[in-house]
Amino acid sequence: MLGLVAGTCAGFLVQAHRAPTKLPSLSQPAVTRAEGPGPDPLSAAQDHRVKTDGDLRKLLIARPKDAREAHWADKDGWLDLADYAESYEKPADAFPDLISDQFRRAVVVGWDQGSASTVEIRLVQFRQEDSLEAAEYAEGGYYWAEKEGGTRSWPVPGTGDGMAYVHTRPDTEPGYLPVYSAEAHAWRGDIAMEIWVYDSKPISKDRIMDLAERQVGRL
């Protein structure tokens, strides 16, 4: 399982052990079949898979009208396995790990605002045949975000354990503007959400929380 922080790959493993479920008795009372039509199928609003099995790009929040599409953003919004692995510091190591973690697909939207502000949002979907990888990837995001010094954090409403982070200490390099960052991580069903914000000035709690709440609301 991989934790992703600002394009940097690091390992983060979570294992769950469950007691075996007791099998029901083979002798069961007969059940009378109800007459009439069966229940109506769930609507798209009630059935999570109706949304997440379709075009995943439609679940991304829209780029603000006053923003420009990020110069690095892929025009069609899709990230295949190789594309997503490239976002890690060591793609060659990330690639086989993503395969074993049952990576299914990912989508991204990004935009630039002003002279030095960038936003990137990714939704990463897993097959989850053997384990809850979306939850584990979100937990990896929490772990690495909290390791940075000068970090403040808040729960994201509408999620079980989603978190938003503001890093108050900028990255600095001689000859360049300081780079402040904020991020948010959450998961719902088989999808992990990753949000990154970069700016030359401090990023407010309201800014990262607004992005996180609006994106989670679409999942």
C-alpha positions, 0 to 999 in steps of 0.5 A: 500500500502506498502513501502519496504526498505531493508526488512522493511515494512512501510505504504504509501498510495496514492489515486487518484480521477478521474472525471467520463468519459462522456458517448458517445451518443447512436446515432452514425453514421454508419461506413463502415467496411474496406475490406481486412484483419485486422491489424497484431497483435503487435509483442513482442517488441510492446506489453508489455503484451507479455513479462510480462505475460510470465516467469518473471524471463527472464526479470531479468538481469543476474548474472555477470560471476565473481559473486557467487549466493547469499547464501540466493537466492531461486534457482528457482527465484520465490517469492510467496505471502508468500515469498515476505511478509517474506521480510518485518519486520512484515510479518503477517501485510504485507500478507493481505495488499499485497492481498488487493493490488492485488499482482500477483507474484514476482521474484528475483535474487541475487549475492555476489561479493568479500568478502562483497558485495551483490546485490538483484534485485526484480520484483514485478507484480500486477494485477492492476484491481482497481489501479496502485499499481506498481507505488504506490509501487515505490513511497513508495520506493522513500519516505523511501529511501529519509528519510535516512540521508546522502542520494544522489539521481538521476533520472534513465534514461528511466523511468518516475520517477525512482530514484537511491539512495546512502546512504553515512552513513554506518550502524555500529555495534561493531565487524562488518564491516560497511555496506554501501547501495544503492537502486533503484526503478522504475516501468513500467506497472504492474511491480515494480522494487526494487534493493538493493546493500550492501558493506563494502565500499562506493557504487558509483553512477555509480554502482547503476545506471548501475544496474538500467538502465540495469534492466529497459531496460529489462522491 
